[in-house]
Amino acid sequence: MRSGYRSIAEGIILTIITCGIYNLFWNWHQMETCNELVERHEFEPLRVFLLSLVTCGIYFVYYQYCMGGVIVEIQRKRAVPPFENLPMISLFLSLFGMSIIVDAIHQHELNKFFPKPA
């Protein structure tokens, strides 16, 4: 398995500098990492992207909620104390347009499964 560790500060800064374009790459990477950790094909990045475009972002809010649920599932499976409220926090922050904060929280939780690079 390749490392799923990503710098949260780098993700936020690059997302702001690129006016959100880097966020597509960041989410793609988070989806692939979750798929590997949960050991099934839970997220299909292209489908999430296209459905988010077609629904004007509504599907992306749903995706953020689902990603939170899968991260909690991975935490339980790997005997890591689960962040039980993550799906609901993801939903509410995304509804209020703060999906970059949700991405940072998701990355923080995913980083716990990987060693920090030197």
Buried (B, 14 or more C-beta within 10 A) or exposed (E): EEEBBBEBEEBBEBBEEEEEEBBBBBBBBBBBBBBBBBEEEBBEBEEBBEBBEEEEBEBBBBBBBBBBBBBBBBBEEEEBEBBEEBBEBBBBBBEEEBBBBBBBBBBEBBBBBBEEEE
